[in-house]
């Protein structure tokens, strides 16, 4: 972009504030639809049927219904856009937005293992495109980015997490530096929509934290050694999920409908094994994982955690590569917590908070290839344990990032371009 004039900067800031409010409202509505839909299908519907919880067979039926809706969405203009393995898209044309949002709502509401962040970006970008429909292409793209960033802030709870991600995008040359200040203002306005202002109630802020984490006040040298091991395992798990998803995506691109139903079958089988074979709660396998972290931290069975880790990883991989629409962040952080909990159960340490922070940093960095954002996610999600967990989140993020870089380099040597579909790709023009 050309260097803007002072008046252009002022106008962009005003638009950023407006877009922050509008995209924040739109994002809150989408999250309300997703949360309400999950509550109705997996809690209220079983209650109406006289059941205490949703049995396996009902969850399987719902997964198949969700796959059918996604299949229908793929016949709409735009065919649901690009998949979650191709990065974050702030420039999807309006014609494809209905198909993307329909597929995303079906994916998230019916229990598939993806998060809401990517659909929120598409929704916010659509708001920006509508507001800037009469602007020149360069200004319209800027407004789409600001709207997408503001909507993303609706789910990350703390606006600084989304802001940090934008800073990392800019540092890597993916976003113009001139959009940093407007994006931060848009995030601030979006956050005000969530928490409220003066006597006006907010629409509800998403809590980005794992509740019930024990305090960790003093760093122990031995914990640093163990955190390195946790980070290596966490990075390896994330890479395994991603490589499996990439392989599954190749199959999906040729047999779209079959793959959607195959994903439903695999997810249902994993749920059946976990529920009936190991008495594992449904939300430990289905959904993005954000609501299941608290129970995961309290798990005391090594076998149960291993089953959860493997089961969630499989369900996550097939959803990532199977043609569904959602984001990669929250399932990755769930796997990081699972790795941390497993380490505490099998290694000589009781520092679950430190190990979980390292695990989150590693899995998020290996999946997103955004080390600074991954470290902040680990620090924020486990922040209730105290500031001493911050070094562990950073260790995890650095190791996870290095693992991802090494794997991408190897894949590119084997087949040029094969390692070039990372989450760090930001489409803004």
ROLODO-179301 format. One record per residue (C-alpha): residue in one letter; x, z, y. Coordinates in Angstrom, 1 decimal, padded with zeros to 4 digits. Each point is the difference from the previous one (the first is absolute). Example, Ala and Ser with C-alpha at 12.3 -4.5 7.8 and 13.67 -1.06 7.14 Angstrom:
<mikols>
mikol residu->A, x->012.3, z->007.8, y->-004.5
mikol residu->S, x->001.4, z->-000.7, y->003.4
</mikols>
This chain:
<mikols>
mikol residu->X, x->000.0, z->000.0, y->000.0
mikol residu->X, x->001.1, z->-000.7, y->003.6
mikol residu->X, x->000.8, z->003.0, y->002.2
mikol residu->X, x->-003.3, z->001.2, y->001.5
mikol residu->X, x->-000.6, z->000.7, y->003.6
mikol residu->X, x->-001.0, z->003.4, y->001.3
mikol residu->X, x->-003.7, z->-001.0, y->000.3
mikol residu->X, x->000.0, z->-001.4, y->-003.5
mikol residu->X, x->001.5, z->003.2, y->-001.3
mikol residu->X, x->-002.7, z->002.0, y->001.8
mikol residu->X, x->-002.8, z->-002.3, y->-001.3
mikol residu->X, x->001.4, z->000.3, y->-003.6
mikol residu->X, x->000.0, z->003.8, y->000.3
mikol residu->X, x->-003.6, z->000.0, y->001.1
mikol residu->X, x->-000.9, z->-002.3, y->-002.8
mikol residu->X, x->001.9, z->002.3, y->-002.4
mikol residu->X, x->-002.1, z->003.0, y->001.0
mikol residu->X, x->-003.2, z->-002.0, y->-000.4
mikol residu->X, x->001.1, z->-001.4, y->-003.4
mikol residu->X, x->001.1, z->003.5, y->-001.1
mikol residu->X, x->-003.5, z->001.3, y->000.5
mikol residu->X, x->-001.8, z->-003.0, y->-001.5
mikol residu->X, x->002.3, z->-000.3, y->-003.0
mikol residu->X, x->000.0, z->003.8, y->-000.5
mikol residu->X, x->-003.8, z->-000.1, y->-000.2
mikol residu->X, x->000.0, z->-003.0, y->-002.4
mikol residu->X, x->002.6, z->001.7, y->-002.1
mikol residu->X, x->-002.0, z->003.3, y->-000.2
mikol residu->X, x->-003.1, z->-002.0, y->-001.1
mikol residu->X, x->002.0, z->-001.7, y->-002.7
mikol residu->X, x->001.3, z->003.3, y->-001.3
mikol residu->X, x->-003.4, z->001.5, y->000.2
mikol residu->X, x->-001.4, z->-002.8, y->-002.1
mikol residu->X, x->002.8, z->000.4, y->-002.6
mikol residu->X, x->-000.2, z->003.8, y->-000.2
mikol residu->X, x->-003.8, z->-000.1, y->-000.1
mikol residu->X, x->-000.1, z->-002.7, y->-002.6
mikol residu->X, x->002.4, z->001.9, y->-002.3
mikol residu->X, x->-002.0, z->003.2, y->000.5
mikol residu->X, x->-003.2, z->-001.7, y->-000.9
mikol residu->X, x->001.2, z->-002.0, y->-003.0
mikol residu->X, x->002.2, z->002.7, y->-001.6
mikol residu->X, x->-001.8, z->003.2, y->001.0
mikol residu->X, x->-003.6, z->-000.6, y->001.1
mikol residu->X, x->-000.8, z->-002.7, y->-002.5
mikol residu->X, x->001.1, z->002.1, y->-003.0
mikol residu->X, x->-002.0, z->003.0, y->001.4
mikol residu->X, x->-003.1, z->-002.2, y->000.2
mikol residu->X, x->000.6, z->-000.9, y->-003.7
mikol residu->X, x->000.2, z->003.7, y->-000.9
mikol residu->X, x->003.8, z->-000.1, y->-000.5
mikol residu->X, x->002.5, z->002.5, y->001.4
mikol residu->X, x->002.7, z->-002.6, y->000.6
mikol residu->X, x->000.3, z->-003.7, y->-000.4
mikol residu->X, x->000.7, z->-000.7, y->-003.7
mikol residu->X, x->002.5, z->-002.6, y->-001.1
mikol residu->X, x->-002.6, z->-002.6, y->-000.9
mikol residu->X, x->-001.6, z->000.2, y->003.5
mikol residu->X, x->003.4, z->-000.3, y->001.7
mikol residu->X, x->000.7, z->-003.1, y->-002.2
mikol residu->X, x->-003.3, z->-001.6, y->001.0
mikol residu->X, x->000.7, z->000.7, y->003.7
mikol residu->X, x->003.5, z->-001.6, y->-000.4
mikol residu->X, x->-001.6, z->-003.1, y->-001.4
mikol residu->X, x->-002.6, z->-000.1, y->002.8
mikol residu->X, x->002.9, z->000.3, y->002.5
mikol residu->X, x->001.9, z->-002.9, y->-001.7
mikol residu->X, x->-003.1, z->-002.1, y->000.2
mikol residu->X, x->-000.4, z->000.6, y->003.7
mikol residu->X, x->003.6, z->-000.9, y->000.6
mikol residu->X, x->-000.5, z->-003.2, y->-002.1
mikol residu->X, x->-002.9, z->-000.9, y->002.3
mikol residu->X, x->002.0, z->000.7, y->003.1
mikol residu->X, x->002.7, z->-002.4, y->-001.2
mikol residu->X, x->-002.6, z->-002.8, y->000.2
mikol residu->X, x->-000.5, z->000.7, y->003.7
mikol residu->X, x->002.0, z->-001.7, y->002.8
mikol residu->X, x->003.5, z->001.2, y->000.0
mikol residu->X, x->-000.2, z->001.2, y->-003.7
mikol residu->X, x->000.9, z->003.6, y->001.0
mikol residu->X, x->003.3, z->-001.0, y->001.5
mikol residu->X, x->003.5, z->001.0, y->-001.2
mikol residu->X, x->000.6, z->002.8, y->-002.5
mikol residu->X, x->001.5, z->003.4, y->000.7
mikol residu->X, x->003.4, z->-001.1, y->-001.3
mikol residu->X, x->000.4, z->-002.5, y->002.8
mikol residu->X, x->000.3, z->002.6, y->002.8
mikol residu->X, x->-002.1, z->001.1, y->002.9
mikol residu->X, x->-002.0, z->-002.7, y->001.8
mikol residu->X, x->-001.0, z->000.3, y->003.6
mikol residu->X, x->-000.9, z->-003.7, y->000.4
mikol residu->X, x->-002.7, z->-000.8, y->-002.5
mikol residu->X, x->-002.5, z->-002.4, y->001.6
mikol residu->X, x->-003.5, z->001.2, y->000.6
mikol residu->X, x->-001.5, z->-002.4, y->-002.6
mikol residu->X, x->001.7, z->001.9, y->-002.8
mikol residu->X, x->-000.7, z->003.6, y->001.2
mikol residu->X, x->-003.5, z->000.3, y->-001.7
mikol residu->X, x->001.5, z->-000.9, y->-003.4
mikol residu->X, x->002.9, z->002.3, y->000.5
mikol residu->X, x->-002.1, z->003.0, y->001.0
mikol residu->X, x->-002.6, z->-000.6, y->-002.8
mikol residu->X, x->002.8, z->-000.1, y->-002.6
mikol residu->X, x->001.7, z->003.0, y->001.5
mikol residu->X, x->-003.2, z->002.1, y->000.1
mikol residu->X, x->-000.8, z->-000.9, y->-003.6
mikol residu->X, x->003.6, z->000.8, y->-001.0
mikol residu->X, x->000.1, z->003.4, y->001.7
mikol residu->X, x->-003.6, z->001.2, y->-000.6
mikol residu->X, x->-000.1, z->-000.9, y->-003.7
mikol residu->X, x->003.2, z->001.9, y->-000.8
mikol residu->X, x->002.9, z->-002.5, y->-000.3
mikol residu->X, x->003.4, z->001.4, y->000.9
mikol residu->X, x->000.8, z->-001.3, y->003.5
mikol residu->X, x->-000.2, z->001.6, y->003.4
mikol residu->X, x->-002.0, z->-000.9, y->003.2
mikol residu->X, x->002.9, z->-000.7, y->002.4
mikol residu->X, x->000.2, z->-003.8, y->-000.5
mikol residu->X, x->-003.8, z->-000.6, y->000.4
mikol residu->X, x->000.1, z->002.2, y->003.1
mikol residu->X, x->002.7, z->-002.2, y->001.5
mikol residu->X, x->-002.1, z->-003.1, y->-000.7
mikol residu->X, x->-003.1, z->001.6, y->001.6
mikol residu->X, x->001.9, z->001.1, y->003.0
mikol residu->X, x->001.6, z->-003.4, y->000.4
mikol residu->X, x->-003.4, z->-001.5, y->-000.1
mikol residu->X, x->-001.1, z->002.2, y->002.8
mikol residu->X, x->003.1, z->-001.1, y->002.0
mikol residu->X, x->-000.8, z->-003.7, y->-000.8
mikol residu->X, x->-003.6, z->000.5, y->001.3
mikol residu->X, x->001.0, z->001.7, y->003.1
mikol residu->X, x->002.7, z->-002.6, y->000.7
mikol residu->X, x->-001.9, z->-003.1, y->-001.2
mikol residu->X, x->000.3, z->-001.6, y->003.5
mikol residu->X, x->003.6, z->000.9, y->000.5
mikol residu->X, x->003.0, z->-002.2, y->-000.6
mikol residu->X, x->001.3, z->000.0, y->-003.6
mikol residu->X, x->003.0, z->002.3, y->000.9
mikol residu->X, x->-002.2, z->002.6, y->001.7
mikol residu->X, x->-002.6, z->-000.2, y->-002.8
mikol residu->X, x->002.7, z->000.7, y->-002.6
mikol residu->X, x->001.2, z->003.0, y->002.0
mikol residu->X, x->-003.6, z->001.3, y->000.1
mikol residu->X, x->-000.4, z->-000.5, y->-003.7
mikol residu->X, x->003.1, z->002.0, y->-000.7
mikol residu->X, x->-001.1, z->002.8, y->002.3
mikol residu->X, x->-003.4, z->000.1, y->-001.6
mikol residu->X, x->001.5, z->000.1, y->-003.5
mikol residu->X, x->002.4, z->002.8, y->001.0
mikol residu->X, x->-002.7, z->002.1, y->001.5
mikol residu->X, x->-002.3, z->-000.4, y->-003.1
mikol residu->X, x->002.9, z->000.9, y->-002.2
mikol residu->X, x->000.4, z->003.3, y->001.9
mikol residu->X, x->-003.5, z->000.9, y->-001.1
mikol residu->X, x->001.1, z->000.8, y->-003.5
mikol residu->X, x->003.5, z->001.3, y->000.5
mikol residu->X, x->-001.3, z->003.1, y->001.8
mikol residu->X, x->003.1, z->000.6, y->002.1
mikol residu->X, x->000.4, z->-003.0, y->002.5
mikol residu->X, x->003.7, z->000.4, y->-000.1
mikol residu->X, x->000.2, z->-001.2, y->-003.6
mikol residu->X, x->-001.6, z->-003.4, y->001.0
mikol residu->X, x->002.1, z->000.1, y->003.2
mikol residu->X, x->003.2, z->000.5, y->-002.0
mikol residu->X, x->-000.9, z->-002.9, y->-002.3
mikol residu->X, x->-000.4, z->-002.2, y->003.1
mikol residu->X, x->003.3, z->001.1, y->001.3
mikol residu->X, x->001.6, z->-000.9, y->-003.3
mikol residu->X, x->-001.7, z->-003.4, y->000.1
mikol residu->X, x->001.5, z->-000.6, y->003.5
mikol residu->X, x->003.4, z->001.2, y->-001.1
mikol residu->X, x->000.0, z->-002.5, y->-002.8
mikol residu->X, x->-001.1, z->-002.8, y->002.4
mikol residu->X, x->-003.4, z->-000.4, y->-001.5
mikol residu->X, x->-001.9, z->001.1, y->003.1
mikol residu->X, x->000.8, z->-000.7, y->003.7
mikol residu->X, x->001.5, z->003.0, y->001.7
mikol residu->X, x->-002.3, z->-000.4, y->003.0
mikol residu->X, x->-003.0, z->000.9, y->-002.3
mikol residu->X, x->001.4, z->003.5, y->-000.8
mikol residu->X, x->-001.4, z->001.8, y->003.0
mikol residu->X, x->-003.4, z->-001.7, y->-000.2
mikol residu->X, x->-000.2, z->000.7, y->-003.7
mikol residu->X, x->000.7, z->003.7, y->000.6
mikol residu->X, x->-002.7, z->000.1, y->002.6
mikol residu->X, x->-002.4, z->-001.7, y->-002.3
mikol residu->X, x->000.8, z->002.6, y->-002.7
mikol residu->X, x->-000.5, z->002.8, y->002.4
mikol residu->X, x->-003.4, z->-001.3, y->001.0
mikol residu->X, x->-000.9, z->-000.6, y->-003.7
mikol residu->X, x->000.9, z->003.6, y->-000.8
mikol residu->X, x->-002.1, z->001.3, y->002.9
mikol residu->X, x->-002.9, z->-001.8, y->-001.7
mikol residu->X, x->000.7, z->001.9, y->-003.2
mikol residu->X, x->000.4, z->003.5, y->001.5
mikol residu->X, x->-002.3, z->-000.2, y->003.0
mikol residu->X, x->000.5, z->000.7, y->003.7
mikol residu->X, x->-001.5, z->002.4, y->002.5
mikol residu->X, x->-003.5, z->000.8, y->-001.4
mikol residu->X, x->-000.3, z->-003.2, y->-002.1
mikol residu->X, x->000.6, z->000.6, y->-003.7
mikol residu->X, x->002.4, z->-002.2, y->-001.9
mikol residu->X, x->-000.8, z->-002.3, y->-002.9
mikol residu->X, x->002.2, z->002.1, y->-002.3
mikol residu->X, x->003.8, z->-000.2, y->-000.4
mikol residu->X, x->001.4, z->-000.6, y->-003.5
mikol residu->X, x->002.3, z->002.8, y->-001.1
mikol residu->X, x->003.4, z->-001.3, y->-000.9
mikol residu->X, x->001.3, z->003.0, y->-001.9
mikol residu->X, x->000.1, z->001.4, y->-003.5
mikol residu->X, x->-001.7, z->003.3, y->000.2
mikol residu->X, x->001.2, z->003.1, y->-001.8
mikol residu->X, x->003.7, z->-000.8, y->000.0
mikol residu->X, x->002.2, z->003.1, y->-000.4
mikol residu->X, x->002.3, z->000.9, y->002.9
mikol residu->X, x->003.6, z->-001.3, y->-000.2
mikol residu->X, x->002.0, z->001.8, y->002.6
mikol residu->X, x->003.6, z->-000.1, y->-001.2
mikol residu->X, x->001.8, z->-003.1, y->-001.4
mikol residu->X, x->001.8, z->000.7, y->-003.3
mikol residu->X, x->003.0, z->-002.1, y->-001.0
mikol residu->X, x->-001.2, z->-000.4, y->-003.5
mikol residu->X, x->-003.3, z->-001.4, y->001.3
mikol residu->X, x->001.8, z->-002.8, y->001.8
mikol residu->X, x->001.6, z->-001.1, y->-003.3
mikol residu->X, x->-003.4, z->000.1, y->-001.7
mikol residu->X, x->-001.6, z->-001.8, y->002.9
mikol residu->X, x->002.5, z->-002.9, y->-000.5
mikol residu->X, x->-001.2, z->-000.2, y->-003.6
mikol residu->X, x->-003.6, z->000.1, y->001.0
mikol residu->X, x->000.6, z->-002.7, y->002.6
mikol residu->X, x->001.6, z->-002.3, y->-002.5
mikol residu->X, x->-002.9, z->000.5, y->-002.4
mikol residu->X, x->-002.5, z->-000.5, y->002.8
mikol residu->X, x->001.6, z->-003.2, y->001.1
mikol residu->X, x->000.2, z->-001.3, y->-003.5
mikol residu->X, x->-003.7, z->000.8, y->-000.6
mikol residu->X, x->-001.0, z->-001.8, y->003.2
mikol residu->X, x->002.1, z->-003.0, y->-000.8
mikol residu->X, x->-001.4, z->-000.2, y->-003.5
mikol residu->X, x->-003.5, z->000.0, y->001.4
mikol residu->X, x->000.9, z->-002.7, y->002.5
mikol residu->X, x->001.7, z->-002.2, y->-002.5
mikol residu->X, x->-002.9, z->000.4, y->-002.4
mikol residu->X, x->-002.4, z->-000.9, y->002.8
mikol residu->X, x->002.0, z->-003.1, y->000.9
mikol residu->X, x->-000.1, z->-001.2, y->-003.6
mikol residu->X, x->-003.7, z->000.7, y->-000.2
mikol residu->X, x->-000.6, z->-001.9, y->003.3
mikol residu->X, x->001.5, z->-003.2, y->-001.5
mikol residu->X, x->-002.6, z->000.2, y->-002.7
mikol residu->X, x->-002.7, z->000.9, y->002.5
mikol residu->X, x->000.7, z->-003.0, y->002.3
mikol residu->X, x->-001.0, z->-002.4, y->-002.9
mikol residu->X, x->-002.8, z->002.0, y->-001.5
mikol residu->X, x->-001.5, z->002.0, y->002.8
mikol residu->X, x->-003.4, z->001.1, y->-001.4
mikol residu->X, x->001.5, z->000.8, y->-003.4
mikol residu->X, x->002.7, z->002.1, y->001.6
mikol residu->X, x->-002.6, z->002.0, y->002.0
mikol residu->X, x->-001.8, z->000.9, y->-003.1
mikol residu->X, x->003.2, z->000.6, y->-001.9
mikol residu->X, x->001.0, z->002.5, y->002.7
mikol residu->X, x->-003.4, z->001.8, y->-000.4
mikol residu->X, x->000.6, z->000.1, y->-003.8
mikol residu->X, x->003.5, z->001.4, y->000.3
mikol residu->X, x->-001.0, z->002.6, y->002.6
mikol residu->X, x->-003.0, z->001.1, y->-002.1
mikol residu->X, x->002.2, z->000.3, y->-003.1
mikol residu->X, x->002.5, z->002.1, y->001.8
mikol residu->X, x->-002.7, z->002.2, y->001.3
mikol residu->X, x->-001.5, z->000.4, y->-003.5
mikol residu->X, x->003.3, z->001.1, y->-001.4
mikol residu->X, x->000.7, z->002.4, y->002.8
mikol residu->X, x->-003.4, z->001.6, y->000.1
mikol residu->X, x->-000.8, z->000.3, y->-003.7
mikol residu->X, x->003.5, z->000.2, y->-001.4
mikol residu->X, x->001.5, z->002.4, y->002.6
mikol residu->X, x->-002.9, z->001.5, y->002.0
mikol residu->X, x->001.3, z->-001.5, y->003.2
mikol residu->X, x->-002.3, z->-000.2, y->003.0
mikol residu->X, x->-001.3, z->-003.4, y->001.1
mikol residu->X, x->001.5, z->000.0, y->003.4
mikol residu->X, x->003.5, z->000.4, y->-001.4
mikol residu->X, x->-000.3, z->-003.6, y->-001.4
mikol residu->X, x->-002.5, z->-001.7, y->002.3
mikol residu->X, x->-000.1, z->-000.5, y->003.8
mikol residu->X, x->003.0, z->000.0, y->002.4
mikol residu->X, x->001.2, z->003.4, y->-001.1
mikol residu->X, x->-000.3, z->001.7, y->003.4
mikol residu->X, x->-002.7, z->002.4, y->-001.1
mikol residu->X, x->001.6, z->000.8, y->-003.3
mikol residu->X, x->003.3, z->001.2, y->001.2
mikol residu->X, x->-001.0, z->003.7, y->000.4
mikol residu->X, x->-001.1, z->000.3, y->-003.6
mikol residu->X, x->003.1, z->-001.9, y->-001.2
mikol residu->X, x->002.3, z->002.5, y->001.7
mikol residu->X, x->-001.8, z->002.8, y->-001.9
mikol residu->X, x->000.5, z->-001.7, y->-003.4
mikol residu->X, x->002.1, z->002.1, y->-002.5
mikol residu->X, x->000.1, z->-002.3, y->-003.0
mikol residu->X, x->003.0, z->-002.3, y->-000.4
mikol residu->X, x->-002.0, z->-002.3, y->-002.3
mikol residu->X, x->-002.9, z->-000.2, y->002.5
mikol residu->X, x->002.2, z->-000.9, y->002.9
mikol residu->X, x->001.8, z->-002.7, y->-002.1
mikol residu->X, x->-003.4, z->-001.5, y->-001.0
mikol residu->X, x->-001.2, z->000.1, y->003.7
mikol residu->X, x->003.2, z->-001.6, y->001.2
mikol residu->X, x->-000.1, z->-002.8, y->-002.6
mikol residu->X, x->-003.7, z->-000.5, y->000.2
mikol residu->X, x->-000.1, z->-000.2, y->003.8
mikol residu->X, x->003.0, z->-002.3, y->000.0
mikol residu->X, x->-001.7, z->-002.4, y->-002.4
mikol residu->X, x->-003.3, z->000.0, y->002.0
mikol residu->X, x->001.9, z->-000.4, y->003.2
mikol residu->X, x->002.1, z->-003.0, y->-001.3
mikol residu->X, x->-003.0, z->-001.9, y->-001.3
mikol residu->X, x->-002.0, z->000.6, y->003.2
mikol residu->X, x->003.0, z->-001.1, y->002.1
mikol residu->X, x->000.5, z->-003.2, y->-001.9
mikol residu->X, x->-003.5, z->-000.6, y->-001.3
mikol residu->X, x->-001.6, z->-001.6, y->003.1
mikol residu->X, x->-001.6, z->003.1, y->001.5
mikol residu->X, x->000.4, z->000.9, y->003.7
mikol residu->X, x->001.3, z->003.2, y->001.4
mikol residu->X, x->003.2, z->001.7, y->001.1
mikol residu->X, x->003.1, z->001.2, y->-001.9
mikol residu->X, x->000.8, z->003.2, y->001.9
mikol residu->X, x->-002.1, z->002.8, y->-001.4
mikol residu->X, x->000.3, z->-000.8, y->-003.8
mikol residu->X, x->003.8, z->-000.2, y->000.6
mikol residu->X, x->000.1, z->003.5, y->001.6
mikol residu->X, x->-002.2, z->001.4, y->-002.9
mikol residu->X, x->002.6, z->-001.3, y->-002.5
mikol residu->X, x->002.7, z->001.7, y->002.1
mikol residu->X, x->-001.8, z->003.3, y->-000.2
mikol residu->X, x->-000.5, z->-000.4, y->-003.8
mikol residu->X, x->003.8, z->-000.6, y->-000.4
mikol residu->X, x->000.7, z->003.1, y->002.0
mikol residu->X, x->-002.4, z->002.1, y->-002.0
mikol residu->X, x->001.4, z->-001.3, y->-003.2
mikol residu->X, x->003.6, z->000.9, y->001.1
mikol residu->X, x->-001.1, z->003.6, y->000.7
mikol residu->X, x->-001.5, z->000.3, y->-003.4
mikol residu->X, x->003.1, z->-001.3, y->-001.9
mikol residu->X, x->003.0, z->000.8, y->002.2
mikol residu->X, x->001.3, z->003.4, y->001.0
mikol residu->X, x->-001.7, z->000.3, y->003.4
mikol residu->X, x->-003.3, z->001.3, y->001.4
mikol residu->X, x->000.3, z->-001.8, y->003.3
mikol residu->X, x->-003.0, z->-002.3, y->-000.5
mikol residu->X, x->-000.3, z->-000.6, y->003.8
mikol residu->X, x->003.6, z->-001.3, y->000.3
mikol residu->X, x->-000.3, z->-002.1, y->-003.1
mikol residu->X, x->-003.4, z->-001.5, y->001.0
mikol residu->X, x->001.5, z->-000.9, y->003.4
mikol residu->X, x->002.9, z->-001.8, y->-001.6
mikol residu->X, x->-002.3, z->-001.8, y->-002.4
mikol residu->X, x->-002.3, z->-001.2, y->002.7
mikol residu->X, x->002.9, z->-001.3, y->002.1
mikol residu->X, x->001.4, z->-001.8, y->-003.0
mikol residu->X, x->-003.2, z->-001.7, y->-001.3
mikol residu->X, x->-001.2, z->-000.9, y->003.5
mikol residu->X, x->003.4, z->-001.5, y->001.0
mikol residu->X, x->000.3, z->-001.9, y->-003.3
mikol residu->X, x->-003.5, z->-001.4, y->000.4
mikol residu->X, x->000.0, z->-000.7, y->003.7
mikol residu->X, x->003.6, z->-000.6, y->000.8
mikol residu->X, x->-000.5, z->002.1, y->003.1
mikol residu->X, x->002.4, z->002.9, y->-000.4
mikol residu->X, x->-000.7, z->001.8, y->003.3
mikol residu->X, x->-003.8, z->-000.2, y->-000.4
mikol residu->X, x->000.4, z->001.2, y->-003.6
mikol residu->X, x->002.1, z->003.0, y->001.0
mikol residu->X, x->-002.6, z->000.9, y->002.6
mikol residu->X, x->-002.8, z->-000.3, y->-002.5
mikol residu->X, x->001.8, z->002.4, y->-002.3
mikol residu->X, x->000.6, z->002.4, y->002.9
mikol residu->X, x->-003.6, z->-000.1, y->001.3
mikol residu->X, x->-001.8, z->000.1, y->-003.4
mikol residu->X, x->002.0, z->003.1, y->-001.1
mikol residu->X, x->000.5, z->001.3, y->003.6
mikol residu->X, x->-002.1, z->003.1, y->-000.7
mikol residu->X, x->002.9, z->001.3, y->-002.1
mikol residu->X, x->002.2, z->000.3, y->003.0
mikol residu->X, x->002.7, z->-002.1, y->001.8
mikol residu->X, x->002.6, z->000.6, y->-002.7
mikol residu->X, x->-001.6, z->-002.8, y->-002.2
mikol residu->X, x->001.0, z->-002.7, y->002.6
mikol residu->X, x->003.5, z->-000.6, y->-001.5
mikol residu->X, x->-001.6, z->-000.5, y->-003.4
mikol residu->X, x->-002.4, z->-002.6, y->001.4
mikol residu->X, x->002.9, z->-001.8, y->001.6
mikol residu->X, x->002.1, z->000.1, y->-003.2
mikol residu->X, x->-002.9, z->-001.4, y->-002.0
mikol residu->X, x->-000.6, z->-002.8, y->002.6
mikol residu->X, x->003.6, z->-001.1, y->000.1
mikol residu->X, x->000.4, z->-000.1, y->-003.8
mikol residu->X, x->-003.3, z->-001.8, y->-000.4
mikol residu->X, x->000.9, z->-002.5, y->002.6
mikol residu->X, x->003.5, z->-000.7, y->-001.6
mikol residu->X, x->-001.6, z->-000.5, y->-003.4
mikol residu->X, x->-002.5, z->-002.4, y->001.5
mikol residu->X, x->002.7, z->-002.0, y->001.8
mikol residu->X, x->002.1, z->-000.2, y->-003.1
mikol residu->X, x->-002.9, z->-001.2, y->-002.1
mikol residu->X, x->-001.0, z->-002.6, y->002.6
mikol residu->X, x->003.6, z->-001.3, y->000.2
mikol residu->X, x->000.2, z->-000.3, y->-003.8
mikol residu->X, x->-003.4, z->-001.7, y->-000.2
mikol residu->X, x->001.0, z->-002.5, y->002.7
mikol residu->X, x->003.2, z->-000.9, y->-002.0
mikol residu->X, x->-002.1, z->-000.6, y->-003.1
mikol residu->X, x->-002.7, z->-002.0, y->001.8
mikol residu->X, x->000.3, z->-000.6, y->003.8
mikol residu->X, x->-003.1, z->001.3, y->001.8
mikol residu->X, x->-001.1, z->002.2, y->-002.9
mikol residu->X, x->001.0, z->003.1, y->001.8
mikol residu->X, x->-001.3, z->-001.2, y->003.4
mikol residu->X, x->-003.6, z->001.2, y->-000.1
mikol residu->X, x->000.6, z->003.6, y->001.2
mikol residu->X, x->-002.3, z->002.2, y->001.8
mikol residu->X, x->002.2, z->-000.1, y->003.0
mikol residu->X, x->-001.2, z->-003.5, y->000.8
mikol residu->X, x->-002.2, z->000.3, y->003.0
mikol residu->X, x->-002.1, z->-003.0, y->000.9
mikol residu->X, x->-000.8, z->-000.1, y->003.7
mikol residu->X, x->000.1, z->-003.7, y->000.8
</mikols>
